[in-house]
């Protein structure tokens, strides 16, 4: 992936990569999406450790300008019923906001890289 980014990005260019944090993927935070016939599907998730991402980018000729791991989940609004399947497990979290907030306390939700070529 980084080799292709390096191929199309001119020297001096900036690449921003943002994705679900690998720790969230390990916890099962994989987005849902409808399939061709509307059936439930999960996007295939992969755990790429932060160090492996760094080395792949470096090997493709990028330098790291910044790496952010935003933390925070916030209070989940209360819902009486779980939402539609495509928003699970996130709508299920709204049924137990205190437990959700405790489970996510201090954990990064995203991994955001800024690279220079």
JOKARA-V925308 format. One record per helix or strand. SS is the DSSP state (a for helix, b for strand). FROM is the first residue (numbers start at 1). TO is the last residue. Records with the same first field share a line. If there is no record, write none. Layout:
BEGIN
SS=FROM-TO ; FROM-TO
END
This chain:
BEGIN
a=2-8 ; 22-26 ; 50-59 ; 85-87 ; 90-104
b=14-20 ; 32-34 ; 40-42 ; 63-68 ; 71-71 ; 108-108 ; 110-116
END
